[in-house]
Amino acid sequence: MKSLIAYSLSLILAATPVLSASAAQGMDQVRLPAIGEPAGSGELSPEEERRIGEQSMVQIRNSRFYLDDLDVSEYLNRLGYRLVAMAPSNSYGFQFFPLKVPEINAFALPGGFIAVFSGTVLAASDESELAGVMAHEIAHVTQRHIARMFERQRGTGALAIGSFLLAILAAAAGGSSGGNAASAIVMGSQAAMISNQLKFSRSAEQEADRIGFQILTRAGYDPRGMVRFFQRLQQQSGSYDSSNSYLSDHPLTIERIGDMENRARNYPQSFRKSDDFDFLLIQARLLVLQGDRTADWEEAVRQLRLRLVGRSSGEQAAAAHYGLSVAYRQMGRAAAAYEEAEKADAAAGGRRSVFIDKNLCETRFLAAGSEAEKEAALAQMRRLCDQNPVSSMAAGAYIEALRSMGRHEEILRYLKTQGAFSQDNPAYYRYYAQSSEALGRHSESHLAIGRMYALQGEWKQAAIQFHEAEKASDGDFYTMSEIDARLREAESRMKDGEGGSR
């Protein structure tokens, strides 16, 4: 895996020719991140990097490629922070997020935001391979490769990041048919800048290989996983055309593969076993969630059923039943989803996983035929939250169950005492706003929405919500005082040119 600037281009250019109508539509739907030229001289400061990353994330979250799934996000962040803890240096608040695209890719945005494509998770054969990809991207961030790119490409670097992002997502929207037209965007007015940038990126890739390898091994993962994945990527990419300067300037070289093989060969054989059970569960989940239509989910069911042939227990069987449960839930078949959740739990035997337990609670609640059964499932969810106090997916499932029962006062009380969603997490304010609005507390609801926008750097939208909160004027003295203070802050930020919607 390479950085957004380097690796993504090689995948886009390797795709096949014609841009489909769906790809063109996808391009229209993705707005470029609002990235400006960095002020001052030298490379970006960490604060500037974070601001640019946050602005980019607003666009990504609003695109149809963003996978808003707490289970997958929790897994990626748990794995990501296990690796980040072993990075040689880190001054970033990392955030790992999934994109619902079938391509094998991952990229780092400025400020510690790292995207992992669903196709990457599905292509990995074990957690060590996925960890190798993520360690490589973490190294791009900690070594400040993007900040250095801005230093060298001052006036064009910002546009390049937006163009690459647009091209990647547009290519994904058209499946295997969107590549050349998407790459044409990149190869237009930015061609000269890209040519220069790729020469830098080649050395950056080698450095990310080296630092990523260190991170991977320090975290206890099998370093051969990184080699295996890169070798598979090379095989799938096919031979490179040396006459193509863009590809020949920075291919996944034999030299790089050989260097990683040598490092892995010289590394001791002892390493901790990766957590492949949770990896298998998330793989099965993504096999389902990567699709949007009933036909996609039915195909996932077919594939998962094939995996069960000859298997009645064990991790592979449990993962297949778990995936079937996710698929049936997507289809609205609550009873079948609960039945498969129970089978997943039974197949796992004594092997416990919060993903299995959470799915079991959730589907039990959805399949409940009486209020008593719902209450029992709800109590089971609450116990799961207490056992996993920092699990956002467990907390989210509990909140959604309470919301479906109209118990909004309980949600607000729970939000104030739980530790899974911090007050720098947009999801906290989204839940708070929904329940406040349902209870007729309009000032509190608009205040919460405004704070959510403010966290994402969307100060114009935040100011609009704070104005609405002020107009509603149904909060107590402390609420109205906070609204006034936050409105003044938002207006000040807008005056300084921050976070206006475009």
Solvent accessible surface area in square Angstrom, and as a share of the most:
residue,aa,sasa,rsa
1,M,0,0.00
2,K,4,0.02
3,S,7,0.04
4,L,0,0.00
5,I,7,0.04
6,A,0,0.00
7,Y,4,0.02
8,S,0,0.00
9,L,0,0.00
10,S,9,0.06
11,L,40,0.20
12,I,6,0.03
13,L,26,0.13
14,A,60,0.46
15,A,31,0.24
16,T,73,0.42
17,P,86,0.54
18,V,111,0.64
19,L,49,0.24
20,S,36,0.23
21,A,88,0.69
22,S,53,0.35
23,A,0,0.00
24,A,42,0.33
25,Q,104,0.46
26,G,0,0.00
27,M,41,0.18
28,D,123,0.64
29,Q,85,0.38
30,V,9,0.05
31,R,108,0.39
32,L,79,0.39
33,P,11,0.07
34,A,18,0.14
35,I,26,0.13
36,G,42,0.41
37,E,108,0.48
38,P,7,0.04
39,A,82,0.63
40,G,59,0.57
41,S,108,0.70
42,G,35,0.34
43,E,66,0.30
44,L,2,0.01
45,S,41,0.26
46,P,52,0.33
47,E,128,0.57
48,E,40,0.18
49,E,4,0.02
50,R,74,0.27
51,R,86,0.31
52,I,2,0.01
53,G,0,0.00
54,E,47,0.21
55,Q,19,0.08
56,S,0,0.00
57,M,0,0.00
58,V,8,0.05
59,Q,16,0.07
60,I,0,0.00
61,R,60,0.22
62,N,107,0.55
63,S,11,0.07
64,R,114,0.42
65,F,7,0.03
66,Y,42,0.16
67,L,16,0.08
68,D,104,0.54
69,D,19,0.10
70,L,49,0.24
71,D,3,0.01
72,V,0,0.00
73,S,23,0.15
74,E,29,0.13
75,Y,2,0.01
76,L,1,0.00
77,N,39,0.20
78,R,84,0.31
79,L,2,0.01
80,G,0,0.00
81,Y,94,0.36
82,R,69,0.25
83,L,0,0.00
84,V,9,0.05
85,A,75,0.58
86,M,78,0.35
87,A,16,0.13
88,P,63,0.40
89,S,63,0.41
90,N,69,0.35
91,S,88,0.57
92,Y,23,0.09
93,G,44,0.42
94,F,9,0.04
95,Q,50,0.22
96,F,1,0.01
97,F,3,0.01
98,P,2,0.01
99,L,0,0.00
100,K,44,0.19
101,V,2,0.01
102,P,71,0.45
103,E,61,0.27
104,I,30,0.15
105,N,3,0.02
106,A,0,0.00
107,F,0,0.00
108,A,0,0.00
109,L,0,0.00
110,P,1,0.01
111,G,0,0.00
112,G,0,0.00
113,F,2,0.01
114,I,0,0.00
115,A,0,0.00
116,V,1,0.00
117,F,1,0.00
118,S,1,0.00
119,G,5,0.05
120,T,0,0.00
121,V,1,0.01
122,L,48,0.24
123,A,28,0.22
124,A,3,0.02
125,S,70,0.45
126,D,30,0.16
127,E,1,0.01
128,S,4,0.03
129,E,0,0.00
130,L,0,0.00
131,A,0,0.00
132,G,0,0.00
133,V,1,0.00
134,M,1,0.00
135,A,0,0.00
136,H,0,0.00
137,E,0,0.00
138,I,0,0.00
139,A,0,0.00
140,H,0,0.00
141,V,6,0.04
142,T,12,0.07
143,Q,32,0.14
144,R,50,0.18
145,H,6,0.03
146,I,8,0.04
147,A,0,0.00
148,R,83,0.30
149,M,2,0.01
150,F,1,0.00
151,E,79,0.36
152,R,137,0.50
153,Q,22,0.10
154,R,71,0.26
155,G,56,0.54
156,T,53,0.31
157,G,0,0.00
158,A,10,0.07
159,L,84,0.42
160,A,2,0.01
161,I,0,0.00
162,G,3,0.03
163,S,10,0.06
164,F,2,0.01
165,L,1,0.00
166,L,25,0.13
167,A,0,0.00
168,I,6,0.03
169,L,0,0.00
170,A,0,0.00
171,A,10,0.07
172,A,7,0.06
173,A,20,0.16
174,G,12,0.12
175,G,26,0.25
176,S,84,0.54
177,S,37,0.24
178,G,0,0.00
179,G,0,0.00
180,N,70,0.36
181,A,32,0.25
182,A,0,0.00
183,S,5,0.03
184,A,58,0.45
185,I,56,0.29
186,V,1,0.00
187,M,75,0.34
188,G,42,0.40
189,S,108,0.70
190,Q,13,0.06
191,A,27,0.21
192,A,74,0.57
193,M,13,0.06
194,I,3,0.01
195,S,43,0.28
196,N,73,0.37
197,Q,3,0.01
198,L,0,0.00
199,K,127,0.54
200,F,29,0.12
201,S,3,0.02
202,R,95,0.35
203,S,61,0.40
204,A,6,0.05
205,E,2,0.01
206,Q,72,0.32
207,E,38,0.17
208,A,0,0.00
209,D,4,0.02
210,R,89,0.32
211,I,10,0.05
212,G,0,0.00
213,F,15,0.06
214,Q,54,0.24
215,I,0,0.00
216,L,0,0.00
217,T,14,0.08
218,R,128,0.47
219,A,10,0.08
220,G,17,0.16
221,Y,0,0.00
222,D,18,0.09
223,P,0,0.00
224,R,55,0.20
225,G,0,0.00
226,M,1,0.00
227,V,11,0.06
228,R,82,0.30
229,F,4,0.02
230,F,1,0.00
231,Q,54,0.24
232,R,65,0.24
233,L,10,0.05
234,Q,42,0.18
235,Q,139,0.62
236,Q,108,0.48
237,S,35,0.23
238,G,37,0.35
239,S,116,0.75
240,Y,68,0.26
241,D,84,0.43
242,S,97,0.62
243,S,98,0.63
244,N,49,0.25
245,S,71,0.46
246,Y,35,0.13
247,L,19,0.10
248,S,41,0.27
249,D,36,0.18
250,H,2,0.01
251,P,21,0.13
252,L,6,0.03
253,T,19,0.11
254,I,131,0.67
255,E,113,0.51
256,R,8,0.03
257,I,12,0.06
258,G,22,0.21
259,D,59,0.31
260,M,1,0.00
261,E,51,0.23
262,N,75,0.38
263,R,76,0.28
264,A,4,0.03
265,R,157,0.57
266,N,126,0.64
267,Y,62,0.24
268,P,84,0.53
269,Q,133,0.59
270,S,91,0.59
271,F,79,0.33
272,R,92,0.33
273,K,156,0.66
274,S,11,0.07
275,D,33,0.17
276,D,30,0.16
277,F,0,0.00
278,D,8,0.04
279,F,1,0.00
280,L,26,0.13
281,L,0,0.00
282,I,0,0.00
283,Q,23,0.10
284,A,0,0.00
285,R,21,0.08
286,L,1,0.00
287,L,27,0.13
288,V,0,0.00
289,L,17,0.09
290,Q,48,0.21
291,G,15,0.14
292,D,90,0.47
293,R,160,0.58
294,T,72,0.42
295,A,60,0.47
296,D,43,0.22
297,W,34,0.12
298,E,96,0.43
299,E,70,0.31
300,A,3,0.03
301,V,22,0.12
302,R,128,0.47
303,Q,59,0.26
304,L,0,0.00
305,R,98,0.36
306,L,105,0.52
307,R,93,0.34
308,L,23,0.11
309,V,113,0.65
310,G,86,0.83
311,R,110,0.40
312,S,99,0.64
313,S,73,0.47
314,G,35,0.34
315,E,57,0.25
316,Q,83,0.37
317,A,0,0.00
318,A,0,0.00
319,A,5,0.04
320,A,1,0.01
321,H,21,0.10
322,Y,0,0.00
323,G,0,0.00
324,L,0,0.00
325,S,0,0.00
326,V,7,0.04
327,A,0,0.00
328,Y,18,0.07
329,R,86,0.32
330,Q,72,0.32
331,M,45,0.20
332,G,64,0.62
333,R,124,0.45
334,A,34,0.26
335,A,76,0.59
336,A,20,0.16
337,A,1,0.00
338,Y,57,0.22
339,E,89,0.40
340,E,5,0.02
341,A,1,0.01
342,E,82,0.37
343,K,80,0.34
344,A,1,0.01
345,D,37,0.19
346,A,79,0.61
347,A,8,0.06
348,A,9,0.07
349,G,45,0.43
350,G,76,0.73
351,R,93,0.34
352,R,118,0.43
353,S,8,0.05
354,V,22,0.12
355,F,0,0.00
356,I,3,0.01
357,D,32,0.17
358,K,10,0.04
359,N,5,0.03
360,L,25,0.12
361,C,4,0.02
362,E,19,0.09
363,T,0,0.00
364,R,76,0.28
365,F,10,0.04
366,L,80,0.40
367,A,36,0.28
368,A,21,0.16
369,G,74,0.71
370,S,51,0.33
371,E,115,0.52
372,A,77,0.60
373,E,89,0.40
374,K,56,0.24
375,E,74,0.33
376,A,40,0.31
377,A,0,0.00
378,L,9,0.04
379,A,47,0.36
380,Q,39,0.17
381,M,4,0.02
382,R,91,0.33
383,R,126,0.46
384,L,11,0.06
385,C,9,0.05
386,D,90,0.47
387,Q,129,0.57
388,N,42,0.22
389,P,85,0.53
390,V,121,0.70
391,S,7,0.04
392,S,21,0.14
393,M,1,0.00
394,A,2,0.01
395,A,2,0.01
396,G,2,0.02
397,A,7,0.05
398,Y,13,0.05
399,I,0,0.00
400,E,70,0.31
401,A,4,0.03
402,L,0,0.00
403,R,84,0.31
404,S,79,0.51
405,M,44,0.20
406,G,46,0.44
407,R,68,0.25
408,H,28,0.12
409,E,72,0.32
410,E,50,0.22
411,I,1,0.00
412,L,5,0.02
413,R,144,0.52
414,Y,18,0.07
415,L,3,0.01
416,K,135,0.57
417,T,110,0.64
418,Q,28,0.13
419,G,55,0.53
420,A,19,0.15
421,F,3,0.01
422,S,58,0.37
423,Q,104,0.46
424,D,103,0.53
425,N,46,0.24
426,P,31,0.19
427,A,9,0.07
428,Y,12,0.05
429,Y,8,0.03
430,R,81,0.29
431,Y,10,0.04
432,Y,31,0.12
433,A,6,0.05
434,Q,62,0.27
435,S,0,0.00
436,S,0,0.00
437,E,80,0.36
438,A,62,0.48
439,L,65,0.32
440,G,37,0.35
441,R,82,0.30
442,H,75,0.34
443,S,0,0.00
444,E,41,0.18
445,S,3,0.02
446,H,44,0.19
447,L,17,0.08
448,A,4,0.03
449,I,45,0.23
450,G,0,0.00
451,R,53,0.19
452,M,32,0.14
453,Y,58,0.22
454,A,20,0.16
455,L,62,0.31
456,Q,27,0.12
457,G,14,0.14
458,E,21,0.09
459,W,22,0.08
460,K,85,0.36
461,Q,51,0.23
462,A,0,0.00
463,A,6,0.04
464,I,77,0.39
465,Q,31,0.14
466,F,2,0.01
467,H,80,0.36
468,E,60,0.27
469,A,0,0.00
470,E,70,0.31
471,K,148,0.63
472,A,40,0.31
473,S,73,0.47
474,D,70,0.36
475,G,22,0.21
476,D,89,0.46
477,F,154,0.64
478,Y,172,0.65
479,T,18,0.11
480,M,45,0.20
481,S,50,0.32
482,E,56,0.25
483,I,0,0.00
484,D,58,0.30
485,A,46,0.36
486,R,67,0.25
487,L,13,0.06
488,R,146,0.53
489,E,66,0.30
490,A,0,0.00
491,E,71,0.32
492,S,57,0.37
493,R,86,0.31
494,M,73,0.33
495,K,177,0.75
496,D,105,0.55
497,G,59,0.56
498,E,46,0.21
499,G,4,0.04
500,G,25,0.24
501,S,37,0.24
502,R,167,0.61
